[in-house]
Amino acid sequence: MSTPTARAGSGRRPHASGPQDGGRSRPDTTRRGSLLVIAAVAVGMVVPVQARLNGELSHRLDDGIAAATISFSGGLVLMTLTAVFSPRLRAALRALGSATRNRRLPRRYLLAGVLGGTFALAQSTAALVTGIAVFTVSAIAGQTLGGLSVDARGIGGGPRQRPGGPRLLGAAVILVAAVVSALPRFADTPAPATILLPALAAVAAGFLLGLQQALNGASTAASGSALAATWLNFLVGAVFLATAWGVKALTQGRTGQALPTDWWVYLGGLCGVCFIGASAFLVRRIGVLLLSMASIAGQLTCSITLDFIVPSGNHLPSPLTVLGALLTFPAVWVASRRSHGSTPHSGGTRAHRVRT
């Protein structure tokens, strides 16, 4: 027997409509948002693996810039091969070019890969001066400030969210967590006067990383594909780093060692593809700040796990390091609470003129 339904114009409303629909959609939206945040945490776990691989390559080459260049070039090769066998990706790249020509996407957004290359350069240079602890805390501070600033202005057409109480509290907790996690390593830090400028460079690099994610989100929306934004990032980043490597070779002469033969040390580019592609997909859905914070939680958690499974030094992670990593999760939860002044964004892929 069929279920009776209201006729058009009868004035009756079908069952399970109106407020009940909204009642069901809100839990669905909350669940979807939680899954996106969990995905961002998982994306962050890729970063320490990439850092280990690039660090090993840098050690064997005795050249950090060369290692970063090879990593970006490896990612570019992977993405180019994907484009060769994927008509959809080639169509997305054409759509990205069309959006640029039609001025729906500012041309300067195409240079987002330079910002990623800048962060890679900071990792291979500033971190050697400041030590890992100071560099990590400085970069996280820059990412957090960048996330707050980019989200507040809606740069790249992403969700425009003013820094309400929950977001500011979450940002403060994530900074405390970073400091607590790094405390055991501060004993190896050089004198403050020596590391001040490199530490500020790390803050700036972290800030630019947040900006890069927003620009990648705009490129993803313009092309309809996160892979198109990823390919563009690796192209621009590889050219930028190769130029820096060439300048170093010209000014300092040929340095470093022969290329290692172990294939696994070259997998940093694959990790970069996963991180940049997933970030480009997520950023317009959860915003730069929440993406950065969830990624930081994943980074610290995976770093500790790697230190237990495959220690890189003579000591296992201390209780303070573990406590700092655990603190990042309530920080992400607090920041994900919707506060007044936030403008929801659908996260769709149809391109519009983006804010600058």
N, C-alpha and C positions, 0 to 999 in steps of 0.2 A: 504494500500500500504506500502510495506516495505521500510525502510530507506536504501539508498545505503551505502555500506561500502567499504573500500579500499581492494583490493586483495593483497595477499602476494606477495612481490617483485615488486609491481607496482610503489613504490616510493611515493605513496600518503599516507598521514597520516590521520587517522580517526579524525572526529570532536571531540572537547572537550578532546583533549589529550595534552601532553606536558605541557607548562607553565600554561595553564588554570587549569590543575589538581592541580598544586602547588598553584595556586591562591585560589582554593577552600579549599585545605588542611590546609593552614596556619590559616584561621579563625577557622577551626574545632579544630586545635591543641590548639589555644589560648583559645577557649571556654572550651575545656577539661581541660586545665591547671587551668582555673578559677574555674571550678567545684571542682577540687581536693583541691584547696586552701580553698574554702568555706567548703568543707568536713572537712578539718583540723581545721577550726575555730569551727565547730560544735563539733568535737571531744574534743577540749579544754574545751567546756562548761560542759563536764561530770566531769571534775576534781573538781570544787568547790562543786558539789553535793556530790562527794565521800569524800571530805575533811569535809563537814558538818556531814555526816554519821559517818565517822571514828572518828571525833572529839567528837561527842555525845557518841559513844561507849567508847572512851578513858576516857571521863569524868565519865561515869557510872562505868567503871572498875577501875578507878584511876590508869591506867597503859597504857601508850602510846605504848610500845612495844607489849603488849598483844593484843591491838586493831589492830595494824598493822599485827600481826601474824594471827589473826582471819580473817581479811579482805583478806589476801593472801590465806589462807586456804579455805575460801569460794569460791574464784575464781578458785582454783584448783579443788574443788568438782564439780563446774559447768562445767568446761572444761572436766573433766574425764567422767561425765555423757554424755556430748556431744560425746566424743570419743566412748563410749559404743554403742551408737545408730547411729553412723555415720561411715559407712565403708570407706568413702572418707577421713575422718580425720585419721582413723587408717592407711590407705595407705600412707598418707602424713607423719605420724610419722615414718613409716618404711622407707620411702624415705629419711627422715632426718637422721636416723641412718645409712643408706647406704652411704649418702654423707659424713658423719663423718668418717666412716670406710675407704672410698676411698680417704680421705684427700682432697676432694673438698671443704669441710667446716672445718676450723680449730676447734679443739676440745674446745679450750678456748672460742669460740663463744657461746657454749652451756651454759656458766655461766652468760649470760646476765642478768638473773633474780637476780643475786647477786647485780647488779648495781641498779636495781629497788628497791630491799630490802634496799640498803644503803640509797636511797633517802627517803624511808619510815621511816627509823630510824632517819634520820636528821630531818624530820618533827616532830617526836615525842620527840626529845631531844633538838636539837639546837634551834628550834623555841621557846621553853620555856624560853631560856636564852636571845635570841636576840629580842624577840617580833615579831609579825607577819610582821610588815612593813619591818624591816631590813632583815628578812629571805626571804620574797618575792622578794625584790630587788636583794639580793645576789644570790638567786637561778636563777632568770631570767638572771642575768649577766653571771652566769655559763653556762646556757643553750645556750645563744647567743654565747659565746666564743667556747663552744663545737661544736655548729652547724657550725661555720666558720671553725674550725680546721678539723672536720671530713669531711666536704664537700671538703675542699681544698686537702686533701689526698685521697679522695675516699675510705675511710675505709669501709669495708663491701661490696665492689663492687658497691656502689651506684653511683649516678651522681657526677662526679668529677668537681667541680666548684671552680675556684680560686676566692678569695674575691675581686671582682671588685668594682667600685665606687658605683653602686646602692645597692649592698649587704651590703657594709660597712655603707652607709648612712642609710639604713633601720635598720641595727643593732643599730646604734647610736640613732636613733629616738625611737626604742623600749625601750632602756635603759632609755632615758629621760622620756618616757611615764610611765615606771614603777616607777621612782622616783617621778614624779608629782602625780601619783595615790596614792602613799604611804605617801606623805607629811603630810596629816592631822594626821597620826598615829605615826609620829616620836616623838611627844611630850611624848609618853609613853615609849620611848626607854631608856634602862639603860645607864650607863656611857660607853664611847667608849672603855676604857681599859677592861671592863668586857665582851664586846660582840665581840671583835676582832677575837679571835680564832673560836668561834662558827659561826661567819659570814663567815670566810674563809672556814669553813667546809660546809656551805650552798652553797658557790660558787663551791666547789669541787663536791658536790652532784648534783648540776645542770649540771655541765660539764659531769659527769658520766651518767646522764639521756640522754643527747644527744648521747653519745657513745652507750648506750643501744639500742636506736632506730636504729642506724646503724647496730648493730649486729643482731637485730631482723629482719631487712630487708634482711640480708644475709641468715638467717635461713629460712625466707619465700621463698626466691628464690631457696634455695636448696631443700625444701620440696614441693614447689608449693602450699603452703597453709599458710595464715597468722594465721589460727587457730592452726596449729602445733607449730609455734613459740610462740603463746600465751600460749598454754598448758605447753610448756617447761619452759617459764618464771615463771609461777605460781608454778610449781613444785620446781624449784631451789630457787625461792624467798621464798616460804613457809618453805622450809628446813632451809634456811639461817636465817630467822626471828625466827623460832622455836628454833634454836640453841642459838641465842642471848637471847631469852626469858628464856631458860633453864639456861644459864650462869648467868643471872640476879637473877633468883630464887635461885640458889645455893649460890651465893655470898651475897645476901641481904635477903634471906628468902622469904617465900610466902607473896606477897603483893597484893593489889587490892581487889576488891569486887566480889560478885557472878555475874554470867552471867545474863544480863537483859533478861526479857521475851518478850519485844516488838520485833517483827520479823523485822521491817523495819530498825533497827539499824545495821542489818547484810547485808544490800544491797551494802555496799562498795565494796565487791568482784565483784558483777555484774558490777558496774561502771568501775572497773579496767579491767575486761574482754573487755568491749567496747573500753576503751582507748587504751590498749596495742594491741588488735587485729587490730583496725583501723589504729593505728600508724605504725604497722608492714606492713600493706598493702600500706600506703601512702608514707613511707619514701623513697623507691626506685624510686618513681615517681616524687617527688618534692624536695627531699633532706632534710637533717637534719635541716639546718638553717631555711628554709621556713616553714617546719613543726613545729618547735619550736615556731617561731614568730606567725604563724597563731593560734597555740594552746594557746599562751599567750593572744592573742586578745580575743579568746573565753573564757578563764579563767576569765579575768578581767571583761568582759561584763556580764558573768553569775553571778559572785560574786556580782556585783552591783545590778543586778536584784533580786538575792536572798535577799540582804540586804533591798531592798524596800518591797518585798513581805513577807519575813519571817525574820525580823531583828534579828540578833544574839546579839546585844547590845542595848544601850539606844539611839543611834544616827543613823540617816539615812546617807547614803553616802554624802560626801561634794561635792561641784562643782569641786574642784580640782581632786577628785577621778574619777568623771565622765569624766572630760577633759582628764585625763591620759588614760582612757580606749579608748576614741575616737581617741586619737593620735596613738594607735596601728594599726588602720586600714590603714591610709596612709603609715605607716612604712612597713606593709606587702605588700602593692601595690608597693612601691618603690623597695623593695627587690626582688619582683617577676619579675621585668623587666630584660630581658636577657642582660647580659653584656659580653664584649669580654673576652675570656679566659675560657668560660664555655664549658664543654663537654656534649652535650645532651646524655641522657640515655633512652633507650626504656622502662625501667621498667618492662620488661618481667619476667616470672617466671622460665625460664630455668636456671639451675645452672651452674656457671662457677667457676673456682678458684678465690677466692676473694682476694682483696688487704688487706694487714695487716699493 
